[in-house]
Each structure stands twice: as C-alpha cells, then as structure tokens.
Amino acid sequence: MHQMSERGKQMRTVGDNIRSLRNAKGMTQTELGKKCGMADSQVGAYERNECVPRKRNIERIAVALGVSAKDIAKEENKNEDD
C-alpha cells in the first residue's frame, strides 16, 4: 500500500467543499446564506471549519448550490503538493 508523507497530506473538509462549490457558482457567503435561509456568518463559520453543519443544513446548502449533499459531505485526502 502506498502511503504519503505526513507533510504533504491534509484532509479536505466539509467547509472546504462548501467554499469551493460556492466559489465555483460565483456566489458570496451572503448570497448563499440567503438562498439557504441562514446567516452569512454561519456559512463563513462552516467554511472556516469552526463548526460542522448538521445534515439538514448540508441538504439546504446543497439545494442552493445545485449539487448533491454527498458532494458537500465527502471528506477526502488532498495533497498540498498538487
């Protein structure tokens, strides 16, 4: 089994996914918050990984972004060297 060094390994989080998908749609945190019925500060807290959204909030964000909840909820390793 191939293992990466710890130096180049970082976990992609739910917050990273929200930020990436939001940016890909050209939306601000305020716009996303309005579409989801939540404050932009809450969206920001999710993106900064200060808290993890509950399942129902992941679903609301997914609908607003036009993606599946699985696209937001998946966490995977990412390589910082990429």
C-alpha positions as CSV (number, residue, x, y, z in Angstrom):
1,M,0.0,0.0,0.0
2,H,1.3,3.4,-1.0
3,Q,1.5,6.0,1.9
4,M,2.1,9.7,1.5
5,S,4.3,11.6,3.9
6,E,2.5,13.4,6.6
7,R,4.0,16.7,5.3
8,G,2.1,16.6,2.1
9,K,-1.2,15.2,3.4
10,Q,-4.2,17.3,4.5
11,M,-7.9,16.4,4.9
12,R,-10.4,18.1,2.6
13,T,-13.3,19.1,4.9
14,V,-17.0,19.8,4.6
15,G,-16.1,23.5,4.9
16,D,-13.6,23.3,2.1
17,N,-16.2,21.7,-0.1
18,I,-18.8,24.4,0.7
19,R,-16.3,27.2,-0.1
20,S,-15.1,25.5,-3.3
21,L,-18.6,24.8,-4.6
22,R,-19.8,28.3,-3.6
23,N,-16.9,30.0,-5.4
24,A,-17.5,27.8,-8.5
25,K,-21.0,29.1,-8.6
26,G,-19.8,32.7,-8.3
27,M,-21.7,33.3,-5.1
28,T,-20.9,35.2,-2.0
29,Q,-21.4,33.9,1.5
30,T,-24.3,36.4,1.8
31,E,-26.0,35.1,-1.3
32,L,-25.6,31.5,-0.3
33,G,-26.9,32.3,3.2
34,K,-30.0,34.0,1.8
35,K,-30.7,31.0,-0.5
36,C,-30.3,28.7,2.4
37,G,-32.2,30.7,5.0
38,M,-29.2,31.2,7.2
39,A,-26.9,34.0,8.1
40,D,-23.8,34.6,6.1
41,S,-21.8,34.4,9.3
42,Q,-23.0,30.8,9.7
43,V,-21.9,30.0,6.1
44,G,-18.5,31.6,7.0
45,A,-18.2,29.5,10.2
46,Y,-18.8,26.3,8.2
47,E,-16.2,27.3,5.6
48,R,-13.6,28.2,8.3
49,N,-14.3,24.8,9.9
50,E,-15.3,26.4,13.2
51,C,-18.3,24.1,13.3
52,V,-19.8,21.3,11.2
53,P,-23.2,21.7,9.6
54,R,-26.0,19.3,10.6
55,K,-27.4,17.0,7.9
56,R,-30.4,19.2,7.2
57,N,-28.2,22.3,6.7
58,I,-25.9,20.3,4.4
59,E,-29.0,19.5,2.4
60,R,-30.2,23.1,2.3
61,I,-26.7,24.2,1.1
62,A,-26.6,21.5,-1.5
63,V,-30.0,22.6,-2.9
64,A,-28.9,26.2,-3.0
65,L,-25.7,25.2,-4.8
66,G,-27.4,22.7,-7.2
67,V,-25.2,19.8,-6.0
68,S,-25.9,16.7,-4.0
69,A,-25.5,16.6,-0.3
70,K,-22.8,13.9,-0.8
71,D,-20.7,16.4,-2.8
72,I,-20.6,18.6,0.3
73,A,-20.3,15.9,2.9
74,K,-17.5,13.9,1.4
75,E,-14.1,14.3,3.1
76,E,-11.0,13.1,1.4
77,N,-7.3,13.4,1.5
78,K,-5.8,16.2,-0.6
79,N,-2.2,16.6,-1.5
80,E,-0.7,20.0,-0.7
81,D,1.9,19.4,-3.4
82,D,-0.7,19.4,-6.2
